[in-house]
């Protein structure tokens, strides 16, 4: 395969990489509009936000194994077609439940795209230098896509209805389906593992029960259902772990967690995703519902987060040449902690510049972790386990992002409700209720609700700062990974040119 064709194929692979990442966060700005149109409750809003990411995180390793068996390009084409169809379904959803189901199925389709793109890049570029460049471009697209999702959504919402956020994926996937068979070769592993269907089911049920239990804590005065869901999720998760440790070819090789550097970076990837996603959720709603900016203005004000991730990710290799990778990652994370603390000082007078500076510094600091983290994870294990390690890193990225909506969303909801003395479950609900009250009472309700939401943003900033600072300490205390020989590429059956 000629190099030019490989780089053209890389351009095609950037489409699903960007779209899968952007769909994780694209609804942040659209959430107030679609919630009002569909009448979504606070809990339904959270499910709409993160059902997609949870399915991607839960199925990415499964789809990786499936791709080994049936072919990476075939899985990519199938997932792309499904993603396009389901995007249309989501765009024209008529109820919160319909949108939640459509988002979850989009997550299943997205899970087929994520591992296929990286696997194809790894095999299209046999030259080590070119392969490193291609993977760096792929990583930049993946991590900046999530931060830029709300920006694109903001511009679309200025001129179209909220369903346009989903429809933007259709032409991109159509281009993938047309160009993919021409530019992308097919690869199959001759050592593909068996698909552990029982493990797939156990992991999905455990994750969904745990997240459901966390969400219900915000709406139940007597959290019986939440406690039952959390206990059941933990029990099923224990069964999943026990099963994986006993299998010769597990779906998730949990034995890798015995390696200290591997575990440290993987934990950092997950928790950094939690902090970034949760902060993004609060900031985008704050810009619209508290400060009253239009979707397009909110998109512009939120753009520094995407630009910060892009700059930090691209600058990471240069930093790694001048200092230890662990030092670069830890230093960046401390910068992210400082950026998070800037959000604590946000008030009506200084809000826009302080918010923009805070999210820019926060995102910039995560660049070294995202760019170098996968390399450290793979370098922490023997070469023959590099593929499994990379899959776990990918899972951690998506799981952290989706879990951030749930965990920090719950924290923010608890702070908001306590400040409102239980009279309002969400700021969107207070805005809707104010329209049906006399002018004076409506204005007072909005003022109180906006102050309560601002307080929840302050608490989120503190929590994010603690997370980033703790991760910096964790990274500094781990032993740096070393490898004397490069990981060998797996043997693949090539069925196309």
C-alpha positions in Angstrom: 0.0 0.0 0.0 1.4 3.4 -1.0 2.1 6.0 1.6 -0.1 8.6 0.0 -3.0 6.2 0.0 -2.3 5.5 3.7 -2.4 9.2 4.6 -5.6 9.6 2.6 -7.0 6.6 4.5 -6.0 8.4 7.8 -8.0 11.4 6.8 -11.1 9.2 6.2 -10.5 7.6 9.7 -10.5 11.0 11.3 -14.2 11.3 10.6 -15.5 8.5 12.9 -12.8 9.4 15.5 -14.0 13.0 15.7 -17.7 12.1 15.6 -17.6 9.4 18.3 -15.7 11.8 20.6 -17.9 14.8 19.8 -21.1 12.9 20.4 -19.9 12.4 24.0 -20.4 16.1 24.7 -22.4 17.6 21.8 -25.6 17.6 23.8 -24.2 19.9 26.5 -25.5 23.0 24.9 -28.6 21.4 23.3 -29.7 19.9 26.7 -31.8 22.9 27.8 -33.7 23.2 24.5 -34.4 19.5 24.1 -35.3 19.1 27.7 -37.9 21.9 27.4 -39.2 20.5 24.1 -39.4 16.9 25.3 -40.3 17.6 28.9 -37.3 15.7 30.3 -36.9 15.4 34.0 -33.5 16.0 35.8 -32.7 12.2 35.8 -33.8 11.8 32.2 -31.4 14.7 31.3 -28.5 12.8 32.8 -29.4 9.6 31.0 -29.7 11.5 27.7 -26.3 13.0 28.4 -24.3 9.8 29.3 -26.2 6.8 28.0 -24.1 7.1 24.8 -20.8 7.3 26.6 -21.6 4.4 28.9 -22.4 2.1 26.0 -19.2 3.1 24.1 -17.1 2.5 27.3 -18.8 -0.8 28.0 -18.5 -2.3 24.5 -15.3 -0.9 23.1 -13.2 -4.0 24.1 -16.0 -6.3 22.9 -16.1 -4.7 19.5 -12.3 -4.9 19.3 -12.5 -8.6 19.7 -15.4 -8.8 17.2 -13.3 -6.8 14.7 -10.5 -9.2 15.0 -12.8 -12.0 14.0 -14.9 -10.5 11.2 -12.5 -7.8 9.9 -11.8 -4.2 11.1 -13.0 -2.5 7.9 -16.2 -4.6 7.8 -16.9 -3.6 11.4 -16.1 0.0 10.7 -18.5 0.1 7.7 -21.3 -1.6 9.6 -20.9 0.7 12.6 -20.8 3.8 10.3 -24.0 2.8 8.6 -25.8 2.1 11.9 -24.5 5.4 13.3 -26.0 7.4 10.4 -29.4 5.7 10.7 -29.6 6.1 14.5 -28.5 9.8 14.2 -31.6 10.4 12.2 -33.8 8.6 14.7 -32.3 10.6 17.6 -32.8 13.9 15.7 -36.5 13.3 15.4 -37.1 11.8 18.8 -40.6 12.7 20.2 -40.0 11.7 23.9 -37.2 11.5 26.4 -37.4 7.7 26.5 -37.0 7.5 22.7 -34.0 9.8 22.8 -32.4 7.8 25.6 -32.8 4.6 23.7 -31.5 6.1 20.5 -28.5 7.6 22.3 -27.7 4.2 23.8 -27.9 2.5 20.4 -25.7 5.2 19.0 -23.2 4.2 21.7 -23.3 0.6 20.5 -22.5 1.8 17.0 -19.8 4.2 18.3 -18.1 1.3 20.1 -17.6 -0.4 16.7 -15.9 2.7 15.3 -13.5 3.5 18.1 -11.3 0.4 18.2 -11.5 -0.1 14.4 -9.9 3.2 13.6 -6.8 2.7 15.8 -6.4 -0.9 14.7 -6.5 0.1 11.1 -4.0 3.0 11.6 -1.6 0.6 13.4 -1.5 -1.7 10.5 -1.7 0.8 7.6 1.6 2.5 8.8 4.3 -0.1 9.2 7.1 2.5 9.4 7.5 3.3 13.1 8.0 7.0 12.7 5.0 7.5 10.4 2.9 5.2 12.6 3.8 7.4 15.6 2.8 10.6 13.7 -0.5 9.0 12.6 -1.4 7.9 16.1 -0.6 11.3 17.4 -3.0 12.9 14.9 -5.6 10.3 15.9 -5.2 11.1 19.6 -5.5 14.8 19.0 -8.7 14.2 17.1 -10.1 11.9 19.8 -9.4 14.2 22.7 -10.2 17.5 21.1 -13.4 16.2 19.5 -15.0 15.8 22.9 -14.1 19.4 23.9 -15.2 20.8 20.5 -18.5 19.0 20.4 -20.4 21.8 22.3 -18.8 24.4 20.1 -20.2 22.9 16.9 -23.6 22.3 18.7 -23.7 26.0 19.7 -23.4 27.2 16.1 -26.0 24.7 14.9 -28.5 25.6 17.6 -28.2 29.3 16.6 -29.9 28.5 13.3 -31.6 25.1 13.6 -33.4 23.0 16.2 -31.7 20.6 18.6 -32.0 17.6 16.3 -29.5 19.2 13.9 -26.8 18.2 16.4 -27.4 14.6 15.5 -27.9 15.1 11.7 -24.4 16.5 11.3 -23.0 13.0 11.5 -25.0 11.7 8.5 -22.9 13.3 5.7 -19.7 12.4 7.4 -20.7 8.8 7.8 -21.9 8.7 4.2 -18.4 9.9 3.1 -16.8 7.2 5.2 -19.0 4.5 3.6 -18.1 5.7 0.1 -14.4 6.2 0.6 -13.7 3.5 3.1 -13.8 0.5 0.8 -11.5 2.3 -1.7 -8.8 3.7 0.7 -8.9 1.3 3.7 -7.6 -2.3 3.5 -9.2 -5.1 5.5 -7.3 -6.7 8.4 -8.1 -9.8 10.4 -6.1 -11.2 13.3 -5.1 -14.8 13.0 -5.2 -15.0 16.8 -8.5 -13.5 17.6 -9.9 -14.4 20.9 -13.3 -15.8 21.6 -16.1 -13.3 22.4 -17.1 -13.7 26.0 -20.8 -13.0 25.8 -21.4 -13.7 29.5 -18.7 -11.2 30.4 -20.2 -8.6 28.0 -23.6 -8.9 29.7 -22.2 -8.8 33.2 -20.1 -5.7 32.6 -22.9 -3.8 31.0 -25.4 -4.7 33.7 -23.0 -3.8 36.5 -22.1 -0.4 35.0 -25.7 0.5 34.3 -27.0 -0.5 37.7 -24.3 1.4 39.5 -24.8 4.6 37.4 -28.6 4.3 37.8 -28.2 4.0 41.6 -26.1 7.2 41.6 -28.6 9.1 39.6 -31.5 8.1 41.7 -29.8 9.5 44.8 -30.6 13.0 43.6 -34.4 12.5 43.4 -35.3 10.1 46.2 -35.9 11.2 49.7 -35.6 7.6 50.9 -33.0 6.0 48.6 -34.1 2.4 48.8 -34.1 1.9 45.1 -30.7 3.6 44.8 -29.2 1.3 47.5 -30.6 -1.8 45.9 -29.2 -0.8 42.5 -25.8 0.0 43.9 -25.5 -3.2 45.8 -26.8 -5.3 42.9 -24.3 -3.5 40.5 -21.4 -4.1 42.9 -22.3 -7.8 43.2 -22.6 -8.3 39.5 -19.3 -6.4 39.0 -17.7 -8.8 41.5 -18.9 -11.7 39.4 -17.5 -10.1 36.3 -14.1 -9.6 37.9 -14.0 -13.1 39.2 -14.9 -14.5 35.8 -12.3 -12.5 34.0 -9.6 -13.6 36.4 -10.4 -17.3 35.7 -10.6 -17.2 31.9 -7.5 -18.0 29.8 -8.5 -15.3 27.2 -10.6 -12.8 29.2 -12.6 -10.0 27.7 -10.8 -7.6 30.0 -7.3 -8.7 31.2 -7.5 -7.4 34.8 -4.2 -9.0 35.6 -2.6 -6.0 34.0 -3.8 -3.9 37.0 -1.1 -5.6 39.1 1.4 -3.4 37.3 1.8 -0.2 39.3 2.7 2.2 36.4 0.0 0.8 34.2 -2.7 1.2 36.9 -1.6 4.7 37.9 -1.9 6.1 34.3 -5.1 4.2 33.7 -6.6 5.7 36.9 -5.4 9.1 35.8 -7.1 8.8 32.4 -10.4 7.8 34.0 -10.5 10.5 36.7 -9.2 13.2 34.4 -12.1 12.3 32.1 -14.5 12.5 35.0 -13.2 16.0 36.0 -13.3 17.4 32.4 -16.7 16.0 31.5 -18.3 17.1 34.7 -16.8 20.6 34.5 -17.9 20.9 30.9 -21.5 19.9 31.8 -21.7 22.6 34.4 -19.9 25.4 32.5 -22.1 25.0 29.3 -25.3 25.2 31.3 -23.9 28.1 33.4 -23.2 30.1 30.2 -26.7 29.6 28.8 -29.0 29.4 31.8 -27.3 31.7 34.3 -25.5 34.2 32.2 -28.1 34.1 29.4 -25.8 33.7 26.5 -27.2 32.4 23.2 -26.1 28.9 22.0 -23.6 30.4 19.5 -22.2 32.8 22.1 -21.9 30.0 24.6 -20.1 28.0 22.0 -17.5 30.7 21.4 -17.0 31.2 25.1 -16.6 27.4 25.6 -14.1 27.1 22.7 -11.0 27.6 24.8 -11.5 24.1 26.3 -11.3 22.5 23.0 -8.4 24.7 21.9 -6.6 24.0 25.2 -6.8 20.3 24.8 -5.5 20.5 21.2 -2.5 22.7 22.1 -1.7 20.6 25.2 -1.8 17.4 23.2 0.3 18.6 20.3 2.9 20.2 22.7 3.2 17.0 24.8 5.8 15.3 22.6 8.1 18.4 22.7 7.8 18.5 26.5 8.6 14.8 26.7 11.9 15.4 24.9 13.0 17.9 27.6 11.8 16.2 30.7 10.6 12.9 32.0 7.1 11.9 30.7 5.8 11.5 34.2 7.1 15.0 35.1 5.3 16.5 32.1 2.1 14.7 32.9 2.1 15.7 36.6 3.0 19.3 35.8 0.1 19.5 33.4 -2.3 18.0 35.9 -1.2 20.6 38.5 -2.0 23.3 35.9 -5.4 21.7 35.5 -6.0 21.9 39.2 -5.2 25.7 39.1 -7.6 26.1 36.2 -10.3 24.3 38.1 -9.8 26.6 41.1 -10.4 29.7 38.9 -14.0 28.5 38.5 -14.5 28.9 42.3 -14.2 32.6 41.9 -16.8 33.0 39.2 -19.5 35.6 39.8 -21.8 37.7 37.7 -19.2 40.5 37.3 -16.2 38.5 36.3 -17.9 35.4 34.9 -17.1 35.3 31.1 -13.3 36.0 31.2 -12.8 33.9 34.4 -14.7 31.0 33.0 -12.8 31.1 29.7 -9.4 31.3 31.4 -10.3 28.5 33.8 -11.5 26.0 31.3 -8.5 26.9 28.9 -5.9 26.3 31.7 -7.7 23.2 32.8 -7.8 21.7 29.3 -4.3 22.7 28.5 -2.9 20.8 31.5 -4.6 17.6 30.5 -2.8 17.5 27.1 0.3 15.7 28.3 -1.7 13.0 30.1 -3.9 12.3 27.0 -1.0 12.4 24.5 1.6 10.5 26.6 -0.7 8.4 28.8 -1.5 5.7 26.2 2.2 5.3 25.5 3.0 4.9 29.1 0.3 2.4 29.6 1.5 0.3 26.7 5.1 0.7 27.8 4.2 -0.6 31.3 3.5 -4.1 30.2 5.3 -6.8 28.2 5.1 -6.4 24.4 2.7 -9.4 24.0 0.2 -7.6 26.2 0.4 -4.2 24.5 -2.8 -4.7 22.6 -4.9 -5.5 25.7 -3.3 -2.6 27.5 -4.2 -0.2 24.7 -7.8 -1.5 24.8 -8.1 -0.9 28.5 -6.7 2.7 28.0 -9.4 3.3 25.4 -12.1 2.0 27.7 -10.9 4.2 30.5 -11.0 7.3 28.4 -14.7 6.8 27.4 -15.8 5.5 30.8 -14.2 8.4 32.6 -16.0 10.9 30.4 -19.4 9.3 30.7 -19.0 8.8 34.4 -18.1 12.4 34.9 -21.6 13.4 33.7 -23.1 11.1 36.3 -20.9 11.7 39.3 -20.2 15.5 39.1 -23.7 16.0 37.7 -25.1 14.4 40.9 -22.8 16.5 43.1 -24.0 19.6 41.4 -27.7 18.5 41.6 -27.3 17.9 45.3 -25.8 21.3 45.9 -28.4 23.0 43.8 -31.3 21.3 45.6 -29.9 22.1 49.0 -29.6 25.8 48.1 -33.2 25.7 46.7 -34.4 24.0 49.9 -35.8 21.2 47.7 -38.2 23.4 45.9 -36.6 22.9 42.5 -34.8 19.9 41.0 -33.0 21.7 38.1 -32.2 25.1 36.8 -34.1 24.3 33.6 -37.2 23.4 35.7 -36.9 26.7 37.5 -36.6 28.7 34.3 -39.7 26.9 32.9 -41.7 27.5 36.2 -40.8 31.2 36.3 -42.7 31.7 33.0 -46.0 30.8 34.7 -45.5 33.1 37.7 -46.2 36.8 38.2 -43.3 38.9 37.0 -42.0 39.7 40.5 -42.2 36.1 41.8 -40.7 34.7 38.6 -37.7 37.1 38.7 -37.1 36.2 42.4 -37.2 32.4 41.5 -34.8 32.9 38.7 -32.4 34.9 40.8 -32.4 32.3 43.6 -32.0 29.4 41.1 -29.1 31.0 39.3 -27.3 31.7 42.6 -27.9 28.1 43.5 -26.5 26.9 40.2 -23.5 29.2 40.6 -22.8 27.6 43.9 -22.9 24.1 42.3 -20.3 25.3 39.7 -18.0 26.5 42.6 -18.3 23.1 44.3 -17.6 21.3 41.0 -14.4 23.4 40.5 -13.2 22.4 44.0 -13.9 18.7 43.3 -12.1 18.9 39.9 -9.1 20.6 41.5 -8.8 18.0 44.2 -9.0 15.2 41.5 -6.3 16.8 39.3 -4.0 17.5 42.2 -4.4 13.9 43.5 -3.7 12.5 40.1 -0.5 14.6 39.8 0.8 13.1 43.1 -0.2 9.6 41.9 1.8 10.0 38.6 4.9 11.4 40.4 5.0 8.5 42.9 4.8 5.8 40.2 7.8 4.1 38.7 8.4 5.2 35.1 7.9 2.4 32.6 10.8 1.1 30.5 10.9 -1.1 27.6 14.1 -2.4 25.9 12.4 -3.8 22.8 9.5 -2.3 20.8 6.3 -4.1 20.8 5.9 -6.4 17.8 2.9 -5.8 15.6 0.3 -8.6 15.6 0.0 -10.9 12.6 -2.9 -9.9 10.4 -4.5 -11.4 7.4 -4.8 -8.8 4.7 -7.7 -9.3 2.4 -7.6 -5.9 0.5 -5.1 -3.5 -0.8 
